[in-house]
Structure formats: C-alpha cells, structure tokens
Amino acid sequence: MRTKSSKPGMSFSDEPRLTRVRSNASTLIADFEDGRSVHLPLVWYPRLFRATQAQRDHWEFIGPGIGVHWPKLDEDLSADGLLAGRPSVEFIKQQRRRSGKPALAA
C-alpha cells in the first residue's frame, strides 16, 4: 500500500527516509535508507548547536523517517532539507541580521 505524501504526486516511499541521526560538537550527521549520509555544520541549526550532547541525542523520527524531531529542543528537520544541505531558517535569519541585509519574509 502506498501512503500519501506531504508532497503532491509523491508517496512516502518516493521520499528520502532517515535511518539514523547523530552529532558531535561541530557536525550533524544524517544517514538515509538508500545508503547516503550527509555531514552538515551543526552551527546551521542553532537550537541543536546550543544544546547539550544529551539533548541532541534525544530525538525521534517523524513518520516513517521523513523527518527528525528533538522534543526537548522543539526542533524539527525534514529528510529532504537535510539531504539538500539546507541550513535552518533561524540560521539564515541570523546571517542576514549580521550582514545588515533585510530578512526575507517566511
């Protein structure tokens, strides 16, 4: 049975699925069902960056691995966004404030 996706025309089976998430003091590492892994700068995810290792280690999958949720940090990241190497909106806004550029509307 195909389950309806959050994206029109796709099923959950078509979307990238996470199998594992881990981190260290500088890197967020996401492993995917198809064998790919991405290593992303932890600073791109300010809530995770400011968290303790124990807080970062307490996560859960969203649905069948289409995302990851850190309950104590109120942080959610999509498998699509991680695979594409997209920093969080919070990080982008911080960078714009630092550079003096106006923030884009969300």
C-alpha positions in Angstrom: 0.0 0.0 0.0 1.3 3.5 -0.8 0.9 6.1 1.8 0.0 9.6 0.8 3.0 12.0 1.0 3.2 15.6 2.2 4.2 16.4 -1.4 1.6 16.3 -4.3 2.2 13.4 -6.6 4.6 11.6 -4.3 4.2 8.7 -1.9 6.2 8.4 1.3 8.1 5.6 -0.5 9.3 8.1 -3.0 10.7 10.5 -0.4 14.2 10.2 1.3 13.9 8.4 4.6 16.3 8.8 7.5 17.6 5.7 9.3 19.9 7.4 11.9 20.9 10.8 13.1 23.9 11.6 15.3 26.1 14.6 16.1 29.2 15.8 17.8 30.3 19.2 18.9 30.5 20.5 15.3 28.6 18.2 12.9 25.1 16.8 12.4 25.2 13.5 10.5 22.1 12.1 8.9 22.0 8.6 7.4 19.4 7.6 4.8 17.7 4.4 3.8 19.4 4.4 0.4 22.9 4.4 2.0 23.6 8.1 1.6 24.9 10.1 4.5 25.3 13.9 4.9 27.6 15.7 7.3 26.3 19.2 8.0 27.8 22.0 10.1 25.9 22.0 13.5 26.1 25.8 13.6 23.5 25.7 10.7 21.0 24.5 13.3 21.2 27.0 16.2 18.9 25.1 18.6 21.0 22.0 18.2 24.2 23.9 18.3 23.3 25.5 21.7 22.0 22.1 23.1 24.0 19.6 25.1 25.0 16.4 23.6 22.5 14.6 25.7 19.7 16.8 24.4 20.9 16.3 20.8 21.0 12.5 21.4 17.3 12.5 22.4 15.4 12.6 19.0 12.7 10.7 17.3 11.6 10.1 13.7 8.7 12.0 12.1 6.5 9.4 10.4 8.5 6.7 8.5 11.8 8.7 8.7 10.7 11.7 6.6 12.0 14.0 9.3 13.5 14.1 12.7 12.2 15.8 15.9 14.0 16.8 19.1 11.2 17.0 21.6 13.1 18.9 24.3 14.5 21.4 21.8 11.3 22.0 19.8 13.3 21.4 16.6 12.1 19.6 13.5 14.2 18.9 10.4 13.0 17.3 7.2 14.8 14.5 5.5 14.5 16.5 2.2 16.1 19.6 3.8 19.0 17.6 5.3 19.7 15.7 2.1 19.7 19.0 0.2 22.1 20.5 2.7 19.7 23.4 3.7 20.5 25.3 6.8 17.7 26.2 9.2 15.6 29.3 8.6 16.8 30.5 12.1 20.4 30.4 10.9 19.6 32.2 7.6 17.9 35.0 9.6 20.9 35.3 12.0 23.2 35.6 9.0 21.1 38.3 7.4 20.9 40.3 10.6 24.7 40.1 11.0 25.3 41.2 7.4 22.8 44.0 7.6 20.6 42.6 4.8 16.8 42.6 5.3 15.3 39.4 6.4 13.2 37.6 3.8 9.5 37.0 4.5 8.9 33.5 5.7 
